[in-house]
Amino acid sequence: MRIGFIGAGNMATAIIGGLLGAGTPACDISVYDMDAEKIKFFAKKGIFAEENSCAVTQKCDIIVLAVKPQNYSEVLQEIATAADMSKTFVSIAAGITIDFVRKALSLECPVVRVMPNTPLLVGKGATAMCFSDNVSSEVKEVTTSMFSSSGVVEEFAEDKMDAIISVNGSSPAYFYLFAKAMADYAQSVGIDRDCAMRLICAAMEGSAEMLRTSGDDPDTLIKKVSSKGGTTIEALNKFYEHGLENAVKEAMAACTKRAGELAAEA
């Protein structure tokens, strides 16, 4: 089954890296991007560099639309004449629905809607997926493996796909911001920033593993770190005082709202 990519940015690069790492032959992958340098990069790996987006669509069974949401209408219009019911289209852009792709192509074709995240680049991705009802079991298996080779995959109903962006798609930025604030403080009190960042990253990785494997929920884990009258509880009290939990919820709601707006702007 031939897989094509329209767009060759960071996310496409991560997905293709996962495919190659999982044993997909480079000759089974096609790529097109307006940036000639990106195409040359993939061509050196044995991947087919196509002349345009229509060529990708014509030659491939699964077409990954790896462009920005604002460019979807233009790209779908370009490839509409090459699309047919034998092809499955994969949307990886925030807010772009199954119905949006079908209407733009004037075709009730199989569509997979995916929300990956950038840690796919290091094999630690968190990907949410949903499928139109006419996606074959074979295509479902192939498209799922495209993302599971580089991290965790969970399947959802489509009505949850805008909200899930705030959980996995955008959330790496939340953690980066928290890490930056911690490193900024460490530096302000004379701690080497690089040393602090190594400890912060290890603490984040270890905390994630505790959430995964300890069997405890977050509230229990918080209590296990927070001794009465100790240092941790003093820090947590400041978070509570400033309404951290509500701020996170409001931020995630804003993220979800923006996802709904993007389709209207595409």
N, C-alpha and C positions, 0 to 999 in steps of 0.2 A: 504494500500500500504506500503510494508516494505522498509525501508531505511537503507542502509549500508554505512559504512565509512571504507575506506582503508587508514589508517593513523589516529593518534589520537593526533595530536599536538594542538597548540593554536587555529587555525582556526576551526578545527573539533570540539574542545571543545566549541567554541563560537556558532557554528551552532547547535550542539546538545542541548546546553543550551536554545537556542531560540525555538527549537522544543518542548522540555519538558515544557518550560514556556507557549507555545501556546496550550498545552494540548495533544500533541502526546504521547501515552503510551510508557513507556520505553521498554516494551516487543516488540514493533514494530521497534526497532532500533538494528542493529548489528554493531559491531566494531572489527577491527583487527589492531594491531600495533605490531611491533617487540619488543617494550618495554613492558615487562610483567607488570610493575608497573602501566602503563597507563591503561592497560586492566583491572587490578584489580579495579582501581578507577571507571571505568564505570560500571563494574559488580556489585559494591556495590549499584549503582543506579537502578539496575534491567535491565540494558542493556545487550544484549547478547554479550559475548566475544567469538569471533570465533577463530578457530585454525589457519587459514591462510586466505589469500586474496581470494583464490578460493571459500572457504566456504561462505564468504560474498557475492560474485558474484552469487553463486548458489541459495542462500536463499532470496536474495533481488530483488526488482523491480527497485529501484533507487540506483545506486552505486556512492558515492561521492569519487573521487580520491583525497584525501587530503594528497598528498605527494609532495616533491619538484620537480620542473620541470626536474631536472637531473635524477630523479628516475622513470619517467613516462614510458620509454621504457621497463625497467625491470618489472615493475608492470603489465603493459598491456600484456606483453608476458606471465607472470604467470597466468593471468586470462582469456586468450584468449579461452581456451578450455571450460570454464564455461559460456562464453558470448553467447547470442543469441538475436534475434530481439525483444524479449519481454522485454528486460532490457534497461534502460536509464542510460547513464553514464554522470556524472557531473564533468567537469574539472574546478578546482579552482586555477590552477597554471598559472603564468604569461607566456604568449607566446605559451601555448599549445592549438592548434586549434582543431576545430571539425574534420577536415580532418586528423590531426595527430592521434587522438584517433581511428578513423575508420580504417586507414591504419594499425595501430599497432594491431588491433583486427581482421583484414581481414573481416570486417563486416560493412555494411551500417546501423548500429544501430542508434537509437535516441541519440543525444548528446546535453547537455546543457553546454555552456561555460560561466563561471562566474568569475568576478573579484570582490571579496569582500575586506574589509579592517579590520584591527585589532580592531577598535572601536566596532565591533560586540560584543566583549567581555563584553562591558558595555551597550549593547542595543542601541548603537548610530551608527550603521554601515551605510556605503554608498556602495551599491552593484550595479555593472553593469552586465547585463545578455544578452545572445543571445541564440537562439534555432535553431537546425537543423530543416528542413522543415517537418520531420516525428515525431516530438515530439507531443504527443497527448495533447488535451486541458486539460485533467485531470492531466497529469504529469506536464504540464506547470503551472497549478494552484498550485500543491503541491510544486514544486521546487521554485516557486516564493515566496510562503508563508514561506518556510524554511528561507529565508533571510529577507523578509519584517517584520517578527516577531521581528527582532532585528535591525530595521533601515529602511532607504530609499532604494528603488529599482528602477532602470531605465533600460529600454530595448533598445538595440542598434543593428544595423547591425554588422555582424562579422568583417567587414573591419575597424571598429572603435575600436575594442577591445584592440589592442595593445596600441593605443594612449590614451584610457581612463584610462589605468593603472596610467599614470602620473597625472590624475585628481583626482581619488579617491583611488586607491590602494596604491600608494606610498606617497601621499600627507600628511598623518598624520605626517610623518617624517619631512616634510618641516616646519610644524607648530611647532613641538617639537623643531626644531633647532632655530626657531625664538624666541620661549619662553625661551629657554636656554640662548640665547644671551641677552635677556632683563633681565633675572634673574641675569646673570653674572654681568651686568652693575649695577643693583640695589645693589648687594652685594659689589661691588667695591667702592660704595659711602656710605657704612655703613648702608644700609637698610637690615633688616632681610630677608634672602632668602626665607624662608617659607611664610612669610607675602607677599612678592613681588609676589611669584608664585600664591598665592590665588587671588590676584588682577589681575594678568596677565590672569589666567584661566577665571575669571569672565568677563574680558574685551573681551576675545576671544569668549566666549559664547554669550555675549550681541551683539557683532559685527555680529556674524553669524545670530542671530535673526533679527537684523536690515536688513541684506541682504535679509533674507527670507520674511519679513513681511512689511517693510516700503514702498515698491513700488518704491524706488529709486535705480538707478543703482550705481555701485561702485564709479564712478567719482563724482556723486552728493553727495554721502555720505562723500567722502573725503573732498569736498568743505565745507560741513556743519560743519566739525570738524576743518577746517583750516582757522582761522582768519588772515587777512592780517597783517603782522608784528608780528604775535604771535609765540608761542612756537612750535606748531604742524608743521607749514610751514617750520620752521628751520630744524626740523627732516626730513621732507619729502624731502627737498632740498638736504640733504646728501644722501638719498636713490637714488634720481635722478642722483646726481653727480657720484655715484658709479655704476649706471646702474642696479639697482635692478630688474626692469621689464625685461630687456634683459637677465639677469642672470637666472631669473625664467624660461623664455621661453627656454633658452639653456638647462637648467637642465631637463625640461620636454621632450624636444626633445631627449636628451641622454637616458632618461628612456624608451621612446618609441623604440628607436633603440635597446636597450638591450633586450627588450621583444621579438623582432624579432629574435635575436641571440639565445635566450634560447631554442627555439624549435629545432634549428639545433644541439644543444648540448645535447638534451635529449636522 
